[in-house]
Amino acid sequence: MNGSTDAQVQAWRDAHANAQMVGWDFAALDGRLTADDPPWDFDAECRAATTTATSMADLGTGGGERLIELIRSMPIHASPLQIAATEGWEPNVAVARENLAPFGVDVHAHDTESGEPLPFADSSLDLIVARHEEFDASEVARVLVSGGQFLTQQVDGQDAHELRAWFGGEPQYEHVTLANAVSALRAEGFRIGVAEEWAGQMTFADALSLVEYLALVPWDVPGFSVDSNVEQLRRLDAARPIAVTQRRFRLTAVRD
């Protein structure tokens, strides 16, 4: 390798080692990462649902960023809307609690993948929203009242499949599909409203931005290292920008 290539590889190593997610914020990649948006407006759907809700929970709130935007955009309620949130990634729990405390939102540490029950009493909520957070349909049914709404936007398990093709590794969430989600909710007595899939593109300016992204979301390519993928990174960088396929789906459901 020549000196300039050595410097490039070292820059990739440094970027991967130093990238750190705080809350759910990709601001470090502003201008270097672009992503298409689905044709629907999930935030607007959640906002509309709050107009008839009295108690809601946001599952997988991250650092509370999206929930804060939702709260600020909500119409004025005749009576206070009680709001709670969960977060399963330990570093984000403290961030979410600090960010959401001024809004009176209790944040519960909860990891759906561990099989823990939701930290809410039976039939205690009339609205649950989950943006990019795995859910247990039986638990959602347990804590929702009859007639309660469940709104979710999910990252399909085949999202960004190109990353595994380039760098190896198996998909971690192949079971996360629209069909499986619909089936699970119907089995728990939900009536499905909207069920829709979408695919678009996410584009990285260069291999450096891609390496940073992989550090921020390590579950996309578990065990990724720069040194094991130098030649692939060179090929991708030579053909930049680098595009991968986004896959999303959304569901609205009402508990009978």
C-alpha positions in Angstrom: 0.0 0.0 0.0 1.2 3.5 -0.7 1.2 6.3 1.8 -2.0 7.8 0.7 -3.8 4.5 0.9 -2.4 3.8 4.3 -3.8 7.2 5.4 -7.2 6.3 4.0 -7.4 3.0 5.8 -6.3 4.6 9.0 -9.1 7.2 8.5 -11.6 4.4 8.2 -10.3 2.7 11.3 -10.4 5.9 13.3 -14.0 6.7 12.1 -15.2 3.2 13.0 -13.5 3.4 16.4 -14.7 6.9 17.3 -18.3 7.0 16.0 -20.7 7.0 18.9 -24.5 7.0 18.9 -26.1 9.3 21.5 -29.9 8.9 21.6 -31.0 8.3 18.0 -29.1 11.0 16.2 -27.3 10.7 12.8 -26.3 14.4 12.7 -22.6 13.4 12.4 -23.5 12.2 9.0 -25.4 15.2 7.8 -24.5 16.0 4.2 -22.9 12.6 3.7 -25.9 10.3 4.2 -29.2 10.8 2.4 -32.2 8.6 2.6 -35.5 8.5 0.8 -38.7 8.8 2.9 -41.7 6.5 2.7 -44.8 7.9 1.0 -46.7 8.0 4.3 -46.2 10.3 7.2 -45.9 8.2 10.3 -45.5 11.2 12.7 -48.7 12.8 11.3 -50.5 9.5 11.9 -49.4 9.3 15.5 -50.3 12.9 16.0 -53.8 12.3 14.7 -54.2 9.3 17.0 -53.4 11.4 20.1 -56.5 13.5 19.5 -58.7 10.7 20.9 -56.2 9.1 23.3 -56.0 9.7 27.1 -52.9 7.4 27.8 -50.2 6.4 25.4 -46.8 4.7 25.3 -43.9 5.2 22.8 -42.0 1.9 22.5 -38.3 2.2 21.8 -38.1 5.9 22.2 -34.4 6.1 21.5 -33.3 9.4 23.1 -36.8 10.7 23.0 -36.2 12.9 20.0 -39.2 11.8 17.9 -41.5 11.7 20.9 -40.5 15.3 21.8 -41.4 16.4 18.3 -44.7 14.6 18.6 -45.5 16.2 21.9 -44.7 19.7 20.6 -46.9 19.2 17.6 -49.9 17.8 19.4 -53.2 19.7 19.5 -54.3 21.0 22.9 -56.2 18.3 24.8 -59.3 18.9 26.9 -57.7 16.7 29.5 -54.0 15.9 30.0 -52.6 13.0 27.9 -50.6 10.7 30.0 -47.5 9.6 28.1 -44.9 7.0 29.0 -42.0 5.5 27.0 -39.7 2.5 26.9 -36.2 2.1 25.7 -34.2 -1.1 25.5 -30.7 0.1 24.7 -29.1 0.9 28.1 -27.0 3.9 27.1 -30.1 5.5 25.7 -32.2 5.1 28.8 -30.5 7.9 30.7 -30.5 10.1 27.6 -34.2 9.6 27.1 -35.0 10.2 30.8 -33.1 13.5 30.8 -34.6 14.7 27.5 -38.2 13.7 28.4 -38.3 14.7 32.0 -39.3 18.3 31.2 -42.4 16.9 29.4 -43.5 14.7 32.3 -42.8 11.5 30.5 -41.7 8.4 32.5 -39.1 6.3 30.6 -39.0 2.6 31.4 -36.0 0.4 30.7 -37.4 -2.4 28.6 -36.0 -4.8 26.1 -38.6 -6.6 24.0 -36.0 -9.0 22.7 -35.3 -10.3 26.2 -38.9 -11.5 26.5 -39.7 -9.0 29.3 -43.4 -8.0 29.7 -44.2 -4.4 29.0 -44.0 -2.3 32.1 -47.6 -1.4 32.0 -50.7 -2.8 33.7 -53.4 -4.7 31.9 -55.8 -2.6 29.8 -54.0 0.6 31.0 -53.3 2.3 27.6 -55.5 3.4 24.7 -52.6 4.2 22.3 -49.3 2.5 21.6 -46.8 3.7 19.0 -43.6 1.9 17.9 -41.2 3.4 15.4 -38.5 0.9 14.5 -38.9 -1.0 17.7 -39.7 -4.7 17.7 -42.9 -5.6 19.5 -44.6 -8.5 21.2 -48.2 -8.6 19.9 -49.5 -10.5 22.9 -48.0 -7.8 25.3 -49.4 -5.0 23.1 -52.8 -6.7 23.4 -52.5 -7.1 27.1 -51.9 -3.5 27.9 -54.2 -1.9 25.4 -57.9 -1.3 26.3 -60.6 -2.7 24.0 -60.7 -0.3 21.1 -57.1 0.8 21.7 -54.9 1.7 18.8 -51.5 0.4 17.8 -49.5 2.2 15.2 -46.1 1.0 14.1 -43.5 1.7 11.4 -40.9 -1.1 11.2 -37.5 -1.7 9.4 -38.0 -4.8 7.4 -35.6 -7.7 8.2 -34.2 -7.5 4.7 -33.3 -3.8 5.0 -29.9 -2.8 3.5 -29.3 -6.4 2.4 -26.4 -5.2 0.3 -24.3 -4.6 3.5 -24.4 -8.3 4.4 -23.6 -9.2 0.7 -20.5 -6.9 0.8 -19.2 -7.6 4.3 -20.7 -11.0 5.3 -22.8 -12.0 8.2 -26.4 -13.2 8.5 -29.5 -11.1 8.8 -30.4 -10.6 12.5 -34.1 -9.9 12.0 -35.4 -12.0 9.1 -38.6 -12.6 11.0 -39.5 -8.9 10.9 -41.8 -8.8 7.9 -45.2 -7.2 7.2 -46.8 -10.7 6.8 -45.5 -11.9 10.2 -46.6 -8.7 12.0 -50.1 -8.9 10.5 -50.4 -12.6 11.5 -49.2 -12.0 15.0 -51.6 -9.1 15.6 -54.6 -10.9 14.2 -53.8 -13.9 16.4 -54.2 -11.5 19.4 -57.6 -10.2 18.3 -56.5 -7.1 16.5 -58.4 -5.6 13.5 -55.9 -4.5 10.9 -56.4 -1.1 9.3 -53.4 -0.1 7.1 -50.8 -2.6 6.1 -48.2 -1.2 3.6 -44.7 -1.9 2.5 -42.1 0.4 0.8 -38.6 0.3 -0.6 -36.3 3.2 -1.3 -32.6 4.1 -1.2 -30.1 5.2 1.4 -26.9 6.7 -0.1 -23.5 7.2 1.5 -21.2 9.8 0.0 -18.1 7.5 0.4 -16.7 4.6 2.3 -15.8 6.8 5.2 -19.4 7.7 5.9 -20.5 4.1 5.4 -17.9 2.9 8.0 -19.2 5.5 10.5 -22.7 4.4 9.9 -21.8 0.7 10.6 -20.3 1.8 13.9 -23.5 3.6 14.8 -25.7 0.7 14.0 -23.5 -2.4 14.6 -26.5 -4.8 14.3 -26.6 -4.2 10.6 -23.3 -6.1 10.1 -22.4 -7.8 13.4 -18.7 -8.1 13.9 -17.7 -5.7 11.1 -14.1 -4.5 11.1 -12.3 -2.3 8.7 -9.2 -4.5 8.5 -11.2 -7.5 7.4 -12.9 -5.5 4.6 -10.2 -3.1 3.2 -10.4 -4.4 -0.3 -14.2 -4.3 -0.4 -14.2 -0.8 1.0 -11.7 0.3 -1.7 -14.0 -1.1 -4.4 -17.0 0.7 -2.9 -15.2 4.0 -2.5 -14.0 3.9 -6.1 -17.6 3.7 -7.3 -19.1 6.2 -4.8 -21.7 7.3 -4.0 -22.7 4.0 -2.3 -26.4 3.1 -2.3 -28.3 0.4 -0.4 -32.0 -0.5 -0.3 -34.2 0.7 2.5 -37.2 -1.4 3.4 -40.0 -0.2 5.7 -43.6 -1.2 6.5 -46.3 0.3 8.6 -49.3 -1.1 10.3 -52.3 0.4 12.1 -54.4 -2.0 14.2 -57.3 -1.8 16.8 -57.7 -4.2 19.7 -61.1 -5.8 19.8 
